Amino acid sequence: MTSSPPGRPPRADAVRNRARVLAAAEAVFAARGASASTEEVAREAGVGIGTVFRHFPTKESLLEAVLAALLERLAAEARGLLDADDPGAAFFGFLARVVGRAAAERAVSEALAWAGGDAGEAAGRAAPGLASELGALLRRAQEAGAVRADVEPAQVTALLAGLSYAAGRAGAGDDVLRIVFDGLRPDAARGTGPQGRPRRA
C-alpha cells in the first residue's frame, strides 16, 4: 500500500505509479509465471525497482494486490452491466469473459503460491464484491427469462470456478461454454452461443 502522512491522501504521481506497477505485474506474471521477478515488473512499468518496493515491500504483497485488483475489476465490469438492455446476453457474456481471462488469473495465483502467499486469502478480500455483482446479474437474467429460475448464485460461482480452472489448465473453449450455458438456460432458450447469440449451423 502507498505510504503517506496520516490524514493526507497519496500524491497523484504515487497513485499513478502504483496503478502502472499493478498493470505491469499482471502482464508480466501472466506471461512468465512464478519465474518472473520484480525487476522485470519495474522495467515493464517504466519505474525504478525502488518505486515497486515502496508500494509493495515483497513479491507476495505485489501478487496479492494484483489478484485483488483483477477481481475488483471484474466486479466493476459486472456492475456496469446491470443496466444492459439484454440481461441474458450481459450475464452469459460476462461469464464468457471471466473464463477467457482464467489463464492470467491462474498464472498470478500460482506465482503467489510460489512466493509463499495464499491466493485464497488474497482473493477472499475482493471476492464478496464480485459475488454480489454476479448475483445481481443472475437475478436480472432470470427475471428476463434467460436463465432457469432454480439456479442459485452459489451454483453459478461454482460453475464459473470450474470453467475457469478448465480453461486455464485444458484450454476449454466455446464448445464447452455452450454445453454449460445451455444447462443454465430454460428449455426454450437453449441452443444459443456463449454470448447469448444463436449458434450458427
Buried (B, 14 or more C-beta within 10 A) or exposed (E): EEEEEEEEEBEEEBBEBBEBBBBBBBBBBBEEBBEBEBEBBBBBBEBEEEBBBBBBEEBBBBBBBBBBBBBBBBBEBBBEBEEBEBBBBBBBBBBBBBBBBBBBBBBBBBBBBBBEBEBEEBBEEBBEBBBBBBBBBBBBBBEBBBBBEEBEBEEBBEBBEEBBBBBBEEEBEBEBBBEBBBEBBEEEBEEBBBBBEEEEE
